[in-house]
Amino acid sequence: MLSNKLLPVALLYLLTSLFPVYAETIAVIGTGEVGGALGPEFAAQGHLIIYGSRDPSRAKVQRLVKQTGEEASALLPAQAAARADIVVLAVPGLMVEEITKSLGDLSGKIIIDPTNPLRRGSAGLEHAVATSNGEIIQAAAPGAHVVKAFNTLNYRTMIDPETSGGPVSIPLVGDSDKAKHRVAQLVTGMGLEPIDLGGIENARWVEGMLILWINNRYGSEREGFEFHLRKTR
Ligand SMILES: NC(=O)c1ccc[n+]([C@@H]2O[C@H](COP(=O)([O-])OP(=O)(O)OC[C@H]3O[C@@H](n4cnc5c(N)ncnc54)[C@H](OP(=O)(O)O)[C@@H]3O)[C@@H](O)[C@H]2O)c1
């Protein structure tokens, strides 16, 4: 028989195992390299993950769901976004406007934008839009809080930051300090270092960081590097 003291603890344990309490619901739109890296990482921090996929029943997506955790699931993108507090746009960089608009009303939600708008130029990859993907997404979902994050590193480093041999910074830009703070907690939980680089108008320069990174890492004899920005205050 359980003592009076242990009974409430046992009941709480039973209830939380039957009905797990998740910190937040995160819709990860796109099930490619970045979606497949961030989904399991956020699930490991206690969040409920719903993937948004154009074909949620296909075997590759279902394998990712299984790898992410018992309660994870996959739905069509707009269905996943409607159920979430945070929406991650892990989608092709030149399609963000149409994909954001296809997700329905995102007002009040945090949108994490890891995308890069890239095209091939004569000297390697170049930036492919007049402003930035961060600003394009914010304009497409004016009531949402866009935070650009995770666009300046390879997806493998998101999963195993320690393999990079030292600390790695994740620049965050966006107009809501509260949303940036929330995303910074997710970043820290992954073993990466968030750094607030200002408003969404700075997204173009953060997207430029990736161009610098990729053009040095691939297609040149120069040394590769990871971004680590030292804070001075
Ligand atoms: N790969 C990296 O290491 C890395 C690192 C940092 C940032 N990024 C940026 O993050 C974004 C995602 O990169 P990724 O490497 O994850 O790309 P990816 O492997 O090609 O995956 C993109 C996902 O977007 C979904 N999607 C929705 N609409 C699509 C469409 N019309 N055509 C193709 N896919 C569509 C697909 O998921 P469903 O098939 O399930 O719909 C697809 O798996 C890009 O903007 C990239 O620049 C990439």
The ligand as an SDF file (V2000), in Angstrom:
LIG
                    3D

 48 52  0  0  0  0  0  0  0  0999 V2000
   21.1510   22.2670  -45.1110 N   0  0  0  0  0  0  0  0  0  0  0  0
   21.7660   23.0370  -44.2100 C   0  0  0  0  0  0  0  0  0  0  0  0
   22.7850   22.6380  -43.5910 O   0  0  0  0  0  0  0  0  0  0  0  0
   21.2170   24.4090  -43.9160 C   0  0  0  0  0  0  0  0  0  0  0  0
   21.7520   25.1030  -42.8290 C   0  0  0  0  0  0  0  0  0  0  0  0
   21.2360   26.3540  -42.4800 C   0  0  0  0  0  0  0  0  0  0  0  0
   20.1840   26.8920  -43.2340 C   0  0  0  0  0  0  0  0  0  0  0  0
   19.7000   26.2060  -44.2970 N   0  0  0  0  0  0  0  0  0  0  0  0
   18.5500   26.8100  -45.0160 C   0  0  0  0  0  0  0  0  0  0  0  0
   17.3780   26.2080  -44.4650 O   0  0  0  0  0  0  0  0  0  0  0  0
   16.3880   25.9990  -45.4640 C   0  0  0  0  0  0  0  0  0  0  0  0
   16.0500   24.5000  -45.5410 C   0  0  0  0  0  0  0  0  0  0  0  0
   17.2440   23.8190  -45.9270 O   0  0  0  0  0  0  0  0  0  0  0  0
   17.3110   22.2310  -46.0340 P   0  0  0  0  0  0  0  0  0  0  0  0
   18.7180   21.9120  -46.3080 O   0  0  0  0  0  0  0  0  0  0  0  0
   16.6070   21.6110  -44.8940 O   0  0  0  0  0  0  0  0  0  0  0  0
   16.4730   21.9950  -47.3660 O   0  0  0  0  0  0  0  0  0  0  0  0
   15.8920   20.6090  -47.8700 P   0  0  0  0  0  0  0  0  0  0  0  0
   16.6860   19.4840  -47.2910 O   0  0  0  0  0  0  0  0  0  0  0  0
   15.7730   20.7290  -49.3300 O   0  0  0  0  0  0  0  0  0  0  0  0
   14.4400   20.5630  -47.2060 O   0  0  0  0  0  0  0  0  0  0  0  0
   13.4570   21.5330  -47.4920 C   0  0  0  0  0  0  0  0  0  0  0  0
   12.1070   20.9730  -47.1280 C   0  0  0  0  0  0  0  0  0  0  0  0
   11.0960   21.9330  -47.4470 O   0  0  0  0  0  0  0  0  0  0  0  0
    9.8870   21.2820  -47.7330 C   0  0  0  0  0  0  0  0  0  0  0  0
    9.2400   21.9340  -48.8680 N   0  0  0  0  0  0  0  0  0  0  0  0
    8.0940   22.6580  -48.8280 C   0  0  0  0  0  0  0  0  0  0  0  0
    7.7690   23.1220  -50.0220 N   0  0  0  0  0  0  0  0  0  0  0  0
    8.7120   22.6930  -50.8690 C   0  0  0  0  0  0  0  0  0  0  0  0
    8.8900   22.8210  -52.2770 C   0  0  0  0  0  0  0  0  0  0  0  0
    8.0300   23.5010  -53.0280 N   0  0  0  0  0  0  0  0  0  0  0  0
    9.9730   22.2130  -52.8230 N   0  0  0  0  0  0  0  0  0  0  0  0
   10.8510   21.5140  -52.0610 C   0  0  0  0  0  0  0  0  0  0  0  0
   10.7170   21.3560  -50.7070 N   0  0  0  0  0  0  0  0  0  0  0  0
    9.6460   21.9370  -50.1480 C   0  0  0  0  0  0  0  0  0  0  0  0
   10.2140   19.8180  -48.0100 C   0  0  0  0  0  0  0  0  0  0  0  0
    9.6060   19.0270  -46.9720 O   0  0  0  0  0  0  0  0  0  0  0  0
    8.3380   18.0930  -47.3710 P   0  0  0  0  0  0  0  0  0  0  0  0
    8.7930   17.3370  -48.5850 O   0  0  0  0  0  0  0  0  0  0  0  0
    8.1110   17.2370  -46.1950 O   0  0  0  0  0  0  0  0  0  0  0  0
    7.2140   19.0440  -47.6640 O   0  0  0  0  0  0  0  0  0  0  0  0
   11.7130   19.7410  -47.9410 C   0  0  0  0  0  0  0  0  0  0  0  0
   12.1630   18.5630  -47.3370 O   0  0  0  0  0  0  0  0  0  0  0  0
   16.9830   26.5440  -46.7680 C   0  0  0  0  0  0  0  0  0  0  0  0
   16.4900   27.8380  -46.9700 O   0  0  0  0  0  0  0  0  0  0  0  0
   18.4930   26.5710  -46.5050 C   0  0  0  0  0  0  0  0  0  0  0  0
   19.1200   27.6270  -47.2000 O   0  0  0  0  0  0  0  0  0  0  0  0
   20.1840   24.9910  -44.6500 C   0  0  0  0  0  0  0  0  0  0  0  0
  1  2  1  0
  2  3  2  0
  2  4  1  0
  4  5  1  0
  4 48  2  0
  5  6  2  0
  6  7  1  0
  7  8  2  0
  8  9  1  0
  8 48  1  0
  9 10  1  0
  9 46  1  0
 10 11  1  0
 11 12  1  0
 11 44  1  0
 12 13  1  0
 13 14  1  0
 14 15  2  0
 14 16  1  0
 14 17  1  0
 17 18  1  0
 18 19  2  0
 18 20  1  0
 18 21  1  0
 21 22  1  0
 22 23  1  0
 23 24  1  0
 23 42  1  0
 24 25  1  0
 25 26  1  0
 25 36  1  0
 26 27  1  0
 26 35  1  0
 27 28  2  0
 28 29  1  0
 29 30  1  0
 29 35  2  0
 30 31  1  0
 30 32  2  0
 32 33  1  0
 33 34  2  0
 34 35  1  0
 36 37  1  0
 36 42  1  0
 37 38  1  0
 38 39  2  0
 38 40  1  0
 38 41  1  0
 42 43  1  0
 44 45  1  0
 44 46  1  0
 46 47  1  0
M  CHG  2   8   1  16  -1
M  END
$$$$
